[in-house]
Amino acid sequence: MGAITHTPAEKTLIDLLDGAEDWRAAARDAVVRFGLPTKRAEAWKWSDLRRASHGIETAGQAEFRLNGATAADRLTIDADAELELAAEAGISVASIEIDIPAGTRVVLKERYSLAEGAFPTARLEITLGEGAELERVVLCDTPENSIPVVRSRVVVAKQAHYRQATLTFGSKLTRNETHITHAGEGAEVELGGVYLLEEGRHADFTSTVTHTGPGGVTHQLLKGAVAAHAQGVFQGKFKVEQAAQQTDAKMTHRALMLDDRAEIDAKPELEIYADDVQCAHGNALGAIDETALFYMRQRGLSEVKARAMLIESFLAEPLDMISDDVLREELAAILRQRLGAIR
Amino acid sequence: MLKINNLHNKVETQDGEEKVILKGLSLEVPAGEVHAIMGPNGSGKSTLSYVLTGRDGYEVTDGEMEFLGEELGELEPEERAAKGLYLSFQYPVEIPGVPTITFLKEALNAQRTARGEEAMSAPDFMKFIREQAKALGVSMDMLKRPVNVGFSGGEKKRMEILQALILQPKFLILDETDSGLDIDALKTVAEGVNTLRSDDRGMLVITHYQRLLDYIKPDVVHVMANGRIVKSGGPELAHELEAEGYDKFIGEAA
């Protein structure tokens, strides 16, 4: 295979990472050899990053902030906190490693503050110690012309509890990857997500949960609603290693096509090497119930209001897993406000 | 109050064919009167209820329908509702995730706003719905549940009447309100309907059987067949139909 011709975005990224070490060096090497991922790569077949990055050519700055201040590359969090990914226009990278010590309980509120034309690639490495509890509530409300690519790796020790609830409105391309190593033995993982995509927006949820020890529980529920000329992508994989007997894992993705011209692509996968497990996945796409819509309008609700109520009632469930009432209501209110504009 | 003249319509069937259902239907219901429409399956009774309330896919091709002096044809379903037109559905729709109380409060206030009235405050609404629910034997617990989800056929029909008591429409269309009801539930529902009878309110009771009309006594009975009213008369007409069947009327319509 001959050398590839790099796009301006790729050249900028290669220059940006010149002389870098660790994961940055590996990332640079991958871009030098293969360029940014295109739809020809299996893992990116519905999210062509190279194509989406056209038009973004300059380097920018990105950083993680903890409770408003620039965060260290590596830190321990043992109390509720706010994490922010901030990125200005252009191509940038950011990274953070977070330890949640054994036995602590943390609610981490995470949000993205991106400028128009921001293309940050962010990496989070999160480790939960034994018996730790982390509730990570992610609000991904980003400008239409931005490209956030966020990859989280989460290591969940035994007896630990990891809960993630994500609310995403998409952008030119939003890629949200979560890769979890699940030790079982009393550990539990809950992955909840909601996406609402207006015309022209794209959001990709890609997750893997690898069960390495026995008796792990995983519950994943992703719900979405997609307008005309918008695209929702779900790639979910549960892997159960041979040692992970009596794993109990359930994956559900349900989405509404708000228009015939909406696109939703889903690939649920189970890869199981243990013989005594309960694993299931369900994937269902549908449209708004026209009969319910008429019923609501007959009672006096406008079409816009009736649709918004139907979509909200469909989408709300994954947010129920947020334990903090104020936080849950905050996200529900943001969702409701965005629904007022959806057609 | 409601004047329908020479109404024609067509619907698109699931296989994309167009089908003519109403073929020159004329009918007039003055304020204060209850009219019944009886007819065999497929005569177009439910279609009439959807055409009057403006459901998508029920296109009027000819004729007029006038409500309180205004032509309905160009109005959206919610505009017709705000003018006071209410349909009690043959099959009330389940809406998961939307509590009945929330739904009714939003609906009532949407109608009031559309009419230029002030929205009802949350405490006033709670007091109002509590009174109406009590009268109909509906528990507050039921009202907190999502609209119609998990309700029995009888409970759903009772909820339809409760919604009418809350929304206080000027005109009610009851589409097969008796279907799926046992005799006790039928009596409760009929009592609710009868409390809504008043000099300034009209009703159109669509039914296949005469049974309901023992409890909701109509002023006029119309027989519908093949998309038209083929005969009108007093309450005795319902008994005549029950005794002799629809055949002779269908013969007249053909």
Interface residues (C-beta under 8 A of the other chain):
Chain A: D289 E290 T291 A292 F294 Y295 M296 R297 Q298 R299 G300 L301 S302 E303 K305 M309 L310 E312 S313 F314 A316 E317
Chain B: T53 R55 D56 E76 P77 E78 R80 A81 A82 Y86 L87 F89 P92 V93 E94 I95 P96 G97 V98 F103 L104 E106 A107 L108 A110 Q111 A114 P146 Q163 L167
